[in-house]
Amino acid sequence: MSRLWIAFSPYIVVSAAHAIALALGFDEIAAPTKLALMPVLAVCAMWAARGLPATRAFTLLYVAIAFSWLGDGAGTFFVGMPEVPMMLLCFGLAHVAYIWLFWREIPVRRVPPWALVYAVWYGALLAVLWPHLGGLLVPVALYGLVLAGTAVAASRCHPLIVWGGALFLASDSILAFRLFLPDAMPDWTSPLVMLTYTAGQGLLAAGVVVSERLGLGRESRLREATP
């Protein structure tokens, strides 16, 4: 576990720097560190996974991180296009990759009964936000579905991934309220969005590395291949 902390330490540093910059209003630091988050995470995951074979699980992880990076920088990468819909699209594709990864490649159990809470979350969040979504109702509803799908799929995996999926969902839930009910959200929720997001993404990546080192992906594929 100590090796894992060392491998992901650059990501932890960049994440902390970004959250602190947000909290203090240092936009000149917050903007570039936000765009650096996912590339640094990908490099850390590759370093942590050194010596392991290039499996489909790692490919899906890097695809999810890449789409997350595009979502983080939607306003920068898609100039002239509506930022929120592009962000939802990019993160939606990231979640599709995560769902495939956690459901098919490295699960260790069936969906636990407690994961029903994610269905309750989806219904409650959509009910609260519905009057404020306007023309974004369908995109937000679809995004919420894949977001919950990632959390449910993550519940089948290593504990690091379980917690990563829960934190990712918490981050986007807070962000949804900041976007569509801004008057109800205090300023300190802005760094909280990124703290939960970066922690969630980091735990997902670390969980994939640990799962592959433990051979959980191979066990899953063997179970699937057994008649």
C-alpha positions in Angstrom: 0.0 0.0 0.0 2.9 2.4 0.7 4.1 1.9 -2.9 0.6 2.9 -4.0 0.7 6.1 -2.0 4.2 7.0 -3.4 3.0 6.3 -7.0 0.0 8.5 -6.7 1.7 11.3 -4.6 2.1 13.7 -7.6 -1.7 13.4 -8.2 -2.4 14.1 -4.5 -0.2 17.2 -4.6 -1.8 18.6 -7.7 -5.3 17.8 -6.4 -4.5 19.6 -3.1 -3.0 22.6 -4.9 -6.1 22.9 -7.1 -8.6 22.6 -4.1 -6.6 25.2 -2.1 -6.4 27.6 -5.1 -10.2 27.3 -5.5 -10.8 28.0 -1.8 -8.5 31.0 -1.8 -9.8 32.4 -5.2 -6.5 32.0 -7.0 -7.9 31.5 -10.5 -4.5 31.7 -12.1 -3.5 28.5 -10.2 -6.9 26.8 -10.2 -7.3 26.8 -14.0 -4.1 25.2 -15.0 -4.1 22.7 -12.1 -7.6 21.6 -13.1 -6.4 20.8 -16.6 -3.3 19.0 -15.2 -5.4 16.7 -12.9 -6.3 13.9 -15.3 -3.0 13.7 -17.2 -1.1 13.5 -13.9 -3.5 10.8 -12.7 -2.9 8.8 -15.9 0.9 9.0 -15.5 0.6 8.0 -11.8 -1.6 5.0 -12.7 0.9 3.9 -15.4 3.7 4.2 -12.9 1.8 2.2 -10.3 1.0 -0.4 -12.9 4.6 -0.9 -14.1 5.4 -4.5 -14.6 1.8 -5.5 -15.2 0.5 -6.6 -18.6 -1.4 -4.1 -20.7 -4.9 -5.4 -20.1 -8.3 -4.3 -21.4 -9.0 -3.0 -17.8 -6.1 -0.5 -18.1 -7.2 0.5 -21.6 -10.7 1.3 -20.3 -9.3 3.2 -17.3 -7.2 5.4 -19.5 -10.1 6.0 -21.9 -12.3 7.0 -18.9 -9.5 9.4 -17.6 -9.1 10.9 -21.1 -12.8 11.7 -21.4 -12.8 13.0 -17.9 -10.0 15.4 -18.9 -12.1 16.6 -21.8 -15.0 17.1 -19.4 -12.8 19.1 -17.0 -11.7 21.3 -19.8 -14.9 21.5 -21.8 -14.9 25.3 -21.7 -11.3 25.4 -23.0 -11.3 22.5 -25.5 -14.7 23.2 -27.1 -14.6 27.0 -27.6 -17.9 28.3 -29.1 -19.9 25.3 -27.9 -22.2 25.2 -24.8 -20.0 24.2 -21.9 -22.4 22.3 -19.7 -23.8 20.0 -22.5 -20.2 19.3 -23.7 -19.1 18.6 -20.1 -22.1 16.2 -19.7 -21.2 14.4 -23.0 -17.5 13.9 -22.1 -18.2 12.7 -18.6 -21.0 10.6 -19.8 -18.6 8.7 -22.1 -16.1 8.4 -19.3 -18.8 6.8 -17.2 -19.7 4.3 -20.0 -16.0 3.2 -20.0 -16.1 2.9 -16.2 -19.3 0.9 -16.2 -17.8 -1.5 -18.7 -14.6 -1.8 -16.7 -16.2 -2.4 -13.3 -19.1 -4.6 -14.6 -17.2 -6.8 -17.0 -13.5 -6.7 -16.2 -12.7 -6.7 -12.5 -15.9 -7.4 -10.4 -15.5 -9.6 -7.3 -19.1 -9.9 -6.3 -22.7 -9.4 -7.3 -24.3 -6.0 -6.8 -24.8 -5.7 -3.0 -28.3 -4.9 -1.7 -27.1 -1.6 -0.2 -26.4 -0.3 -3.8 -30.2 0.3 -4.1 -29.4 3.6 -2.4 -28.1 4.8 -5.7 -31.5 4.3 -7.4 -33.1 6.3 -4.6 -30.4 9.0 -5.0 -31.2 9.2 -8.8 -34.9 9.6 -8.3 -34.6 12.1 -5.5 -32.0 14.3 -7.3 -33.9 14.3 -10.5 -37.1 15.2 -8.6 -35.5 18.2 -6.9 -33.6 19.5 -10.0 -36.4 18.9 -12.5 -38.0 22.4 -12.3 -34.6 24.1 -12.7 -33.2 22.1 -15.7 -35.1 23.6 -18.6 -33.8 22.4 -21.9 -31.1 20.3 -20.1 -33.6 17.9 -18.6 -32.9 15.0 -20.9 -29.1 15.4 -20.9 -29.0 15.7 -17.1 -31.3 12.7 -16.7 -29.2 10.6 -19.0 -26.0 11.7 -17.3 -27.4 11.0 -13.9 -28.3 7.5 -15.1 -24.7 6.7 -16.2 -23.3 8.3 -13.1 -25.4 6.1 -10.9 -24.5 3.2 -13.2 -20.8 3.8 -12.4 -21.5 3.8 -8.7 -23.6 0.6 -8.9 -20.9 -1.1 -11.1 -18.2 0.0 -8.7 -20.1 -1.6 -5.8 -19.1 -5.0 -7.3 -15.4 -4.3 -7.1 -12.5 -3.8 -4.7 -13.3 -1.5 -1.7 -11.1 1.3 -3.2 -13.3 1.3 -6.3 -16.5 1.2 -4.2 -15.5 4.3 -2.3 -14.2 6.0 -5.5 -17.6 5.5 -7.2 -19.4 6.9 -4.2 -17.2 10.0 -4.0 -17.5 10.6 -7.8 -21.3 10.5 -7.4 -21.1 12.8 -4.4 -19.0 15.3 -6.3 -21.3 15.5 -9.3 -24.4 15.7 -7.0 -22.9 18.8 -5.3 -21.9 20.2 -8.7 -25.5 19.7 -10.0 -26.8 21.9 -7.2 -24.1 24.5 -7.8 -25.1 24.6 -11.5 -28.8 24.6 -11.2 -29.6 25.9 -7.7 -26.6 28.2 -7.1 -28.3 30.4 -4.5 -28.7 27.3 -2.2 -25.0 26.5 -2.3 -22.4 28.3 -0.2 -19.0 29.2 -1.7 -17.1 26.5 0.2 -18.9 23.9 -1.9 -16.8 24.8 -4.9 -13.6 23.3 -3.5 -15.7 20.5 -2.0 -16.8 19.5 -5.5 -13.2 19.1 -6.6 -12.0 17.4 -3.4 -14.6 14.7 -3.7 -14.0 14.5 -7.5 -10.2 14.2 -7.3 -10.5 11.7 -4.4 -13.0 9.6 -6.3 -11.0 9.5 -9.5 -7.8 8.7 -7.6 -9.5 5.8 -5.7 -11.0 4.4 -8.9 -7.6 4.4 -10.7 -5.8 3.0 -7.6 -8.4 0.4 -7.2 -8.0 -0.8 -10.8 -4.2 -1.1 -10.3 -4.7 -3.0 -7.1 -7.3 -5.3 -8.7 -5.0 -6.1 -11.6 -2.1 -6.7 -9.2 -4.3 -9.1 -7.2 -5.4 -10.9 -10.4 -9.0 -10.0 -9.9 -9.4 -9.2 -13.6 -8.0 -12.5 -14.6 -10.3 -14.3 -12.1 -13.3 -12.5 -13.5 -12.5 -13.4 -17.0 -11.9 -17.0 -16.1 -15.3 -17.2 -14.3 -16.9 -15.7 -17.4 -15.2 -18.2 -19.7 -16.2 -21.2 -17.5 -19.3 -23.0 -18.9 
